[in-house]
Amino acid sequence: MVLMTPSPPDPTPPEATPPVTSPGSPLLLDAQGQPRSRLYGDIYFSTEDGLAESRAVFLQGCGLPERWVGRRRFTVAELGFGTGLNILALLDLWRQARSPGGRLHIFTIEAHPLSATEAAQVLAAWPELADLTALLTARWPGQARGFHRVELPELNATLDLAVMEAGAALAAWVGRADAWFLDGFSPALNPQMWRDEVLALVAARTAPGGRLATFTVAGAVRRGLQAAGFEVGKRPGHGRKRERLEAWRADAPASEAGAPRVAVIGAGIAGAAMARALRLGGAQVEVFDPGGPGHGASGNPAALVTPRLDAGLGPLAGLFAQALGRAGDLYSEIPGAVLDRGVMQLARQPKDPARFTAIAASDIFEPGAVETAQGPEVRRWTGEADREGLVQHGALVVHPQAIMSAWLGEVRPEAVVAACPTDAGWSLLGGGDTILWRGDAVVVCAGPGAGDLVEAPLQPVRGQISFAPGLEARATAWGGYAAQAPGGLVFGATHDRDDVGTDLRPSDHGRNLATLAEALPELAGWAGATVLSGRASVRAVTPDRLPLAGPAAAGQAGIYLLTGLGSRGFCLAPLLAEHVAAQILDAPSPLPADLAGLVDPNRFRRRARRRSGLPPD
């Protein structure tokens, strides 16, 4: 028998195990099992006492839970989301010690986000937080560049994550925090996070009486905070760290208003999304529509949830990408709302394949959410089209009635003929100047009818869809569209500006069949052999084809718009409703500032002033 002498062990142990998921992950586990950043070489936290350190440095350092006692709304912001450990510690304290009816809003920033799987693996070190870890990782925010919203209604909490560099995220955020956790990697290893410009933005986004806590006492950080207007003090550190830092604003917190009473005019997708967002934020809501839920453009048997594709990949593309992600998250929570997942966008012009390639390669969608498709794959999807395409895996076909039923609540069938300001807020008038309602704020979501109640640059556009019973097809778009609906196929739609007729026109079925035949001639043949039914409704569009979401006019506090959604209402409404609700409730908006500017109802007036050489308002 031959005895094999084992090789001596390598005297230099490996510095880290392989990445948890892939070579592109920012996370490594070092030889001691510590989660470490591949990019900065620093640990995310100590597996020995990371949770205790979060509680001591950040929660106690910001005076929590005492500072949220009696508050209706409390906002915590963080630099460095990382694994989410600080947020779990915060949520654990919040569920134990929040005020009755209190709402927690969290804004956090991470330029290099982990996946939910990675976070769950490293957070398993604290089994006492297992239920919160499961809750958070099940709704873990995405990795696409931009803002991501996560609702935690079980805890009366909302989390917004900005996936971008800290300075850009703070410039884009329009909220103000009552408490700050500064938890980026150490200033020596990640100096960008601790620049004076970043600290100045932190100060600008701090509410009166706000506090800040951090593990570092680096002189540059102390001086930067003082220069930004904070008072700063060293405190005893945690564990092996001798000192930590606290900072605060010396002014008193602002007083809070009570829960507002809000009227929503219109019971389509805009009104439904508005009612959901306002009620979630604590408002008292009443919805008015004489036609009932979904009687207008939102009443079709199926609706596409697709973004407006823009190869420029600027703010416009970012708005639609964020809206698509938010809509998908919310619709997926409603039983029966999602009829199909994925939409194939067919190329129509020679430049489209290059556009599709640029869009698929961008970082504004989740990894793998948008992919180019060649002829064979397009044929497998459609059964006949032989051209290039773009598969939008995150796009949906939804059942409008399921969404209306879930979000609207009771709809009052009265027609509102005027919204009038009063000394105490607003009143709505019906026929004969009957007062229908009094309250604090009004949101007009009435589509083309919004212009009858408030000045708005809206144009009506009539659209007729066709319905072929018994046919099936995967959702496809090319200028027209075809999508599965309960019991058959919806296709179309016509697009006739300044036409307000809702009568069903046989000639428009012919136009829809011709549009369908351009892309899917075999399907058009089958549809033409059936007895077609359909539906006509009128949408509202604006001069720049972007919606109106925000205060209706300067000097008219308390009246808001969510309208002008055109044919993208089911994509845009959920996100934009949350934006408008945040403005009404004085809460942080899910929209970055540049995207909010795209939909501000007052943009046309500002542009006119600039063209006339007049100063801004």
TILOTI-994906 format. One record per residue (C-alpha): x, y, z; residue in three letters. Coordinates in steps of 0.02 Angstrom, whole numbers, plus 32768, in hexadecimal, padded with zeros to 4 digits. Layout:
XYZALA ...
This chain:
800080008000MET 804280A97FCFVAL 802D81328050LEU 800A81DC8006MET 8055826E8064THR 7FDA82FE8068PRO 801483A38022SER 8038842880A4PRO 7FAF84A880B9PRO 7FBE854B805AASP 800C85C480D7PRO 7FA78654808ATHR 7EEE863280A2PRO 7E78867D8023PRO 7E3B872B8050GLU 7D8887048024ALA 7D14867C7FECTHR 7CC9868B7F3DPRO 7C3B87077F29PRO 7B9586D17F70VAL 7B4086D47EC6THR 7BA9870F7E34SER 7C4F87617E08PRO 7BF288057DF1GLY 7BB288087EA3SER 7BF388937F15PRO 7BF188167FA6LEU 7C7B87A27FE1LEU 7C888738807DLEU 7D36874080C8ASP 7D8F86AF811BALA 7D3886D581C0GLN 7C8C86DA816FGLY 7C7F87978178GLN 7C1A87E780EBPRO 7C93885A8092ARG 7C8788D17FFFSER 7CE488987F65ARG 7CEE894E7F2DLEU 7D2989A57FCCTYR 7D7C891A8030GLY 7D1A894880CCASP 7CA188DB812FILE 7BE688FB8127TYR 7BD788D381E0PHE 7C2288658265SER 7BCF87BC8271THR 7BFA87BD832CGLU 7B9A8859835DASP 7B5D88B082BFGLY 7AA988B982FALEU 7ADA88FC83A4ALA 7B48897D834FGLU 7AB789B482DESER 7A4989CB8375ARG 7ACB8A2983DAALA 7B148A978352VAL 7A7C8ABF82E8PHE 79DD8AA2834CLEU 7A1B8AE483F2GLN 7A878B65839BGLY 79ED8BB08348CYS 79888BAD83E9GLY 79128B2283B5LEU 788D8AF383E0PRO 786D8B8D844DGLU 78738C0883BCARG 77E48BB9835CTRP 776D8BAD83F0VAL 76CD8C0883C5GLY 76FE8C22830FARG 76878BF58281ARG 77188BE78206ARG 77D28BCF8225PHE 78578BC8819DTHR 78FF8B7181ACVAL 79838B808124ALA 7A228B1C810EGLU 7AC28B2480ABLEU 7AF48A70808AGLY 7A6689F18083PHE 7ADE895F806FGLY 7A9288C080B3THR 79FE891B8101GLY 7A3588F481B4LEU 7A1C89A681F5ASN 796F89A981A8ILE 7942890381F8LEU 7979894682A1ALA 791189E28282LEU 7876897E824FLEU 7889890D82E6ASP 788989A5835ALEU 77FB89F782F8TRP 77878962830AARG 77A8895E83C5GLN 779D8A1883EDALA 77418A788364ARG 76B68AF08390SER 76058AB58367PRO 75E18AE382B2GLY 76948B1B8296GLY 76E28B0481EBARG 779B8AE681CBLEU 77ED8B1C8129HIS 789D8AE180FFILE 790E8B278077PHE 79B18ACC8059THR 7A3A8ACE7FD7ILE 7AA48A447F8CGLU 7B0F8A567EF1ALA 7B39899B7EEDHIS 7A9F893A7F27PRO 7AA288867F5FLEU 7A2288077F27SER 799B87C87F9CALA 79F1871F7FA2THR 7A95876C7FD8GLU 7A4287D7805CALA 79E0874480A2ALA 7A7F86DD80AFGLN 7AE1875C8114VAL 7A4E8796817ELEU 7A3086E381B6ALA 7AB28708823CALA 7A23875382A3TRP 799886D382B5PRO 793C8749832DGLU 791787B58294LEU 78E887238223ALA 7834875A820AASP 7868880B81DALEU 78F387C9816BTHR 7876875A8110ALA 77FD87EC80FCLEU 7880886480B9LEU 78DA87EB8046THR 783487AF7FFDALA 781788637FC2ARG 78CE888D7FA8TRP 78E489277F39PRO 792989107E8BGLY 79D689347E46GLN 79AA89A87DB4ALA 79EF8A587DBBARG 796E8ACD7E08GLY 78F38AD27E99PHE 789A8A367ED9HIS 78068A347F51ARG 77DD89A67FC9VAL 773D89A78030GLU 7739895080D9LEU 76828968810CPRO 769488E78196GLU 7705896681EELEU 76B48A0581ACASN 775A8A2B8157ALA 77998A5A80AATHR 784B8A47806ALEU 78948AA37FD5ASP 793E8A6A7F95LEU 79A48AD67F1EALA 7A1A8A6C7EB5VAL 7A9C8AEE7E89MET 7B2E8B507ECFGLU 7B088BAD7F70ALA 7B1B8C5E7F2DGLY 7AA78C3D7E9AALA 7A288BE67F09ALA 7A228C737F88LEU 7A128CF67EFFALA 797F8C927EB7ALA 79248C717F5BTRP 78A78CF67F90VAL 78828CB3803FGLY 78C28CEF80E7ARG 78FE8C75816BALA 78E28C7C8226ASP 79758C068240ALA 7A0D8BD581DATRP 7A768B3881DFPHE 7B1E8B5D818DLEU 7B608AAE816FASP 7BC98AB080D3GLY 7C6A8A4F80CFPHE 7CF58AA6812ESER 7D2C8B5480F4PRO 7DDB8B1380D1ALA 7D9A8A8D8059LEU 7D018AE58012ASN 7D268BA18017PRO 7CA08BC97F94GLN 7C178BA28012MET 7C5C8C1E8090TRP 7C7F8CB58022ARG 7C4E8D618061ASP 7BD48D6D7FD0GLU 7B7B8CD0800AVAL 7B748D0B80BFLEU 7B2E8DB28086ALA 7AA48D55802ALEU 7A818CEF80C6VAL 7A6B8D918126ALA 79F88DD880A0ALA 798D8D3A80ABARG 797F8D3E8169THR 78DC8D7381BCALA 78DB8DF38249PRO 79188DA082E8GLY 79648D118286GLY 79F18CA482C9ARG 7A7E8C42827ALEU 7AEB8BB282B4ALA 7B858B5D826ETHR 7C0E8AE682A4PHE 7C9D8B558268THR 7CEC8BE782C5VAL 7D628C148237ALA 7D928CCB8241GLY 7D5E8CEC818DALA 7CB08CA981B1VAL 7C9D8D11824FARG 7CD58DAF81F6ARG 7C648D8A8161GLY 7BCC8D7581D0LEU 7BF38E148230GLN 7C0A8E75818FALA 7B608E338156ALA 7B0C8E7C81F0GLY 7B068DEA8269PHE 7B3B8DEE831DGLU 7BB08D5B8339VAL 7BE38CF483D0GLY 7C4C8C5A83F1LYS 7BFD8BCD8454ARG 7C438B2B849DPRO 7C578AAA8415GLY 7C1989F8840CHIS 7C85895E8423GLY 7D37897B83EEARG 7D128A2883A8LYS 7D3D8AAC8428ARG 7CCD8B3583E5GLU 7C3E8B588370ARG 7BEB8BF78332LEU 7B428C498348GLU 7B078CE982F4ALA 7A668D4D82FFTRP 7A078DE682C7ARG 79E48E5C8356ALA 79398E958318ASP 78968E498352ALA 78348DC982EAPRO 77A58E0F8284ALA 76F28DEF82BASER 768F8D69825FGLU 75E58D79820DALA 755D8CF98228GLY 75238C7881A9ALA 74E38CD98111PRO 74388CC380C2ARG 74508CAD8006VAL 73D58C9F7F77ALA 74068C3F7EDAVAL 73A28C6A7E3DILE 73A48BDB7DC0GLY 739A8B1F7DD8ALA 740E8AE17D50GLY 74BD8A9E7D6CILE 74FD8B4A7DA0ALA 74748B5F7E22GLY 74878AAD7E60ALA 75448ABD7E74ALA 752A8B667EC8MET 74AD8B1F7F45ALA 75228A8F7F70ARG 75BA8AFF7F8BALA 755C8B7F7FF4LEU 75088AFE8064ARG 75AE8AA4807ELEU 75F88B4A80B7GLY 756D8B668136GLY 74FA8BDE80D8ALA 743C8BD980DEGLN 74078BC18028VAL 73648BD07FC7GLU 735B8BA77F0DVAL 72DD8BF97E97PHE 72AB8BBE7DEAASP 71FC8BC17DA0PRO 72268B317D2BGLY 72698ABD7DB2GLY 730C8A5B7DB4PRO 73698A4F7D0FGLY 72E08A967CA1HIS 735D8AF87C3AGLY 74018AC57BE8ALA 742A8A517C7ASER 739689DE7C5CGLY 73DA896F7BD1ASN 73DD88B37BEEPRO 749C88B37BEFALA 752689357BF4ALA 75DE89337BC7LEU 765B896E7C48VAL 76EE89A27BDCTHR 776B8A317BE3PRO 778B8AB47B5FARG 782F8A787B14LEU 78B38AFF7B03ASP 79608AD07AC4ALA 79A48B757B07GLY 799C8B257BB4LEU 798A8BCE7C09GLY 790A8C087C8APRO 78768BDD7C1ALEU 78AF8B297C0CALA 78D38B267CC6GLY 78238B607CEFLEU 77D28AD47C8BPHE 784C8A507CC9ALA 782A8A7D7D7FGLN 776F8A857D5FALA 776F89D97D0DLEU 77CB898B7DA0GLY 775589D97E1FARG 76B989AA7DBEALA 76F588F67DAFGLY 771488E97E69ASP 766A892D7E98LEU 760188D17E17TYR 7653882D7E45SER 760B883F7EF4GLU 755788457EB4ILE 7503879B7E99PRO 74CC87877DE5GLY 7519882B7DAAALA 75A687E47D3EVAL 7566878A7CA4LEU 760F87717C4EASP 76C6879D7C68ARG 773A87DB7BE1GLY 771C88407B43VAL 777888307A9DMET 779A88D77A4AGLN 77B388BC798FLEU 782B89217926ALA 77D4899078A7ARG 786089FC7860GLN 791589D8782EPRO 79578A3878C5LYS 78F189D37942ASP 796B8941795CPRO 79F689BA798EALA 797D8A147A02ARG 794A896F7A4FPHE 7A00893E7A6BTHR 7A2489E27AC6ALA 798A89D17B33ILE 79AF891C7B60ALA 7A6189497B92ALA 7A2D89D87C04SER 7A2F89D17CC2ASP 79868A267CDEILE 792D897E7CD4PHE 794E88E97D43GLU 79D488707D03PRO 798688017C7DGLY 78DE885D7C81ALA 78F0889A7BCDVAL 794088307B46GLU 7950883B7A8ATHR 790187B07A23ALA 792A87717976GLN 78BA872278F3GLY 78AC86717939PRO 788486AD79E9GLU 7807872C79A7VAL 77B286A37942ARG 77A7863479DCARG 775586C47A39TRP 76DA86FC79B3THR 76C8865F794AGLY 76E786C078AAGLU 7746876678B1ALA 77F28759785EASP 784D87F4789BARG 78B88830792AGLU 786C886079D0GLY 788588927A84LEU 784188237B0FVAL 780788887BA6GLN 77FC88037C2CHIS 77BF887F7CAEGLY 772E88BE7C43ALA 7681887B7C6BLEU 75D288607C2CVAL 755B888A7CBAVAL 74A2887D7CE1HIS 746789307D05PRO 73CD88FE7D68GLN 743388997DE4ALA 74A089327E05ILE 740A89A87E14MET 73B789337E90SER 745489247EFAALA 748089DD7F03TRP 73EA8A4E7EEDLEU 73788A267F7FGLY 72CD8A787F7CGLU 72B08AF07EEBVAL 72328B7B7F00ARG 71CD8B897E5DPRO 71B58C477E64GLU 71F58CB77DD8ALA 726A8D3F7E16VAL 724E8DE27DB7VAL 72C58E537E17ALA 73518E4F7E98ALA 73528EED7F01CYS 73D48F2A7F7FPRO 73948F56802CTHR 73E38FA080C8ASP 73F88EF0810EALA 742A8E93806EGLY 73BE8E617FDBTRP 730A8E377FB4SER 72C18DD57F22LEU 721F8E0E7ED2LEU 71A08DA67E75GLY 710B8DDB7E0DGLY 70AE8E727E50GLY 71478EA37EB7ASP 71268E147F2FTHR 71BB8DFC7FA3ILE 71F28D487F8ELEU 728D8D4A7FFBTRP 73008DB78064ARG 73B48D90808DGLY 746B8DBB8080ASP 74A28D897FD1ALA 745C8D537F28VAL 74B08CE67EA4VAL 74658CF27DF6VAL 747C8C4B7D9BCYS 73F08C647D1EALA 744B8C4A7C79GLY 740C8CC27BF2PRO 738B8D047C6CGLY 74138D497CDEALA 74158DE77C76GLY 73628E0C7CABASP 73988E1C7D61LEU 74468E677D58VAL 74B28EB67CD3GLU 75178E2C7C7FALA 75638E197BD0PRO 75068D7B7B9ELEU 74D08D397AF6GLN 744F8CAC7AE1PRO 74808C127A7DVAL 73FF8B8F7A4FARG 74348ADA7A4AGLY 73D08A417A18GLN 740A89917A3FILE 73CB88F379EBSER 73A7884E7A43PHE 73AC87A579EAALA 735E871C7A55PRO 73B586757A68GLY 745F86AA7A24LEU 7502869F7A84GLU 75AB86F37A6AALA 763E872D7ACEARG 764787E97AE8ALA 769988417A55THR 76AD88F97A2AALA 76EA8952798DTRP 768989F67984GLY 75EB89917998GLY 75DE89077A18TYR 758C885F7A38ALA 757488177AE6ALA 7518878D7B3EGLN 747987BD7B9BALA 73FC87507BF7PRO 73A086EE7B71GLY 73FD872C7AD9GLY 747787A47A87LEU 747D88627A97VAL 74D388BF7A0APHE 74DE896F79C5GLY 74D189FA79EBALA 749D8A907984THR 74E38B3B79B3HIS 74798BCF797DASP 74A08C7979C7ARG 74148CF179F5ASP 73918C6979DEASP 73278C517A7AVAL 72AB8BD07A36GLY 72998B2E7A95THR 72288AD77A15ASP 72678A3279D0LEU 72948A447918ARG 72A189B0789FPRO 731C8A137835SER 73938A1C78C9ASP 738D895E78DAHIS 73C9895E7826GLY 745689D47852ARG 748A896878E5ASN 748988CB7878LEU 74F7892477F9ALA 757189567882THR 757488A478C4LEU 759488607816ALA 763088CE7805GLU 76888867788BALA 762487C678A2LEU 75C487A17802PRO 759386F07830GLU 754A872978D7LEU 74F187B7787CALA 74A287377809GLY 745F86D4789CTRP 7421877378F1ALA 73CB87AD7853GLY 736A870B784CALA 731A872978F6THR 728F879D792AVAL 72EE882E7973LEU 72B788947A07SER 731689217A57GLY 731689BF7ABAARG 733B8A777A99ALA 73778AF47B1BSER 73CE8B9C7B23VAL 747A8BB87B6EARG 74D28C5B7B97ALA 757E8C8E7B5AVAL 75EA8D277B74THR 76508D8A7AF4PRO 76F18D2F7B23ASP 769A8C867B39ARG 76CD8C7C7BF0LEU 76518C787C80PRO 76208CFE7CFCLEU 76478CC67DAFALA 76518D477E39GLY 76098DEF7E72PRO 75918E327DF1ALA 75CA8EE77DF4ALA 76378F5D7E56ALA 75D48FBE7ED7GLY 754A8F397EE4GLN 75868ED27F76ALA 75278E317F8EGLY 74F08E027EDDILE 75558D807E7DTYR 75538D277DD6LEU 75738C747DA1LEU 753E8C6E7CECTHR 757F8C747C39GLY 75BC8BC07C44LEU 758E8B9A7B8FGLY 759E8AE27B64SER 761C8ABE7BF0ARG 75A88AD47C84GLY 75BD8A267CCBPHE 767A8A397CC4CYS 76878AEA7D0BLEU 75F68AFD7D85ALA 76348A977E1BPRO 76DB8AF37E2ALEU 76988B9F7E01LEU 76098B8B7E7DALA 76888B687F05GLU 76E58C067ED0HIS 76488C727EDBVAL 76158C217F80ALA 76C08C4A7FC8ALA 76A78D017F9AGLN 75FD8D047FEFILE 76398CA8808ALEU 76DF8D068098ASP 773A8C5F8088ALA 77D38C2F8021PRO 77AB8C107F6ASER 77E28B727F10PRO 78138BDD7E79LEU 78BF8C2A7E65PRO 78B88CE67E4DALA 78E38CE37D93ASP 78598C657D6ELEU 77DD8CC87DD7ALA 78048D5E7D6AGLY 77D18CFE7CCELEU 771F8CEA7D0EVAL 77088D8D7D6EASP 76658DDB7D30PRO 76B48E887D34ASN 773F8E5D7CBAARG 76E48EAA7C26PHE 76CE8F507C7DARG 77858F537CAFARG 77BB8F2D7BFEARG 774E8FB97BBCALA 779E90327C37ARG 784C8FFE7C01ARG 782090147B49ARG 77DC90C17B71SER 787990F17BCEGLY 781C90FF7C73LEU 786E90CC7D18PRO 7837902C7D6EPRO 77A690387DEAASP 
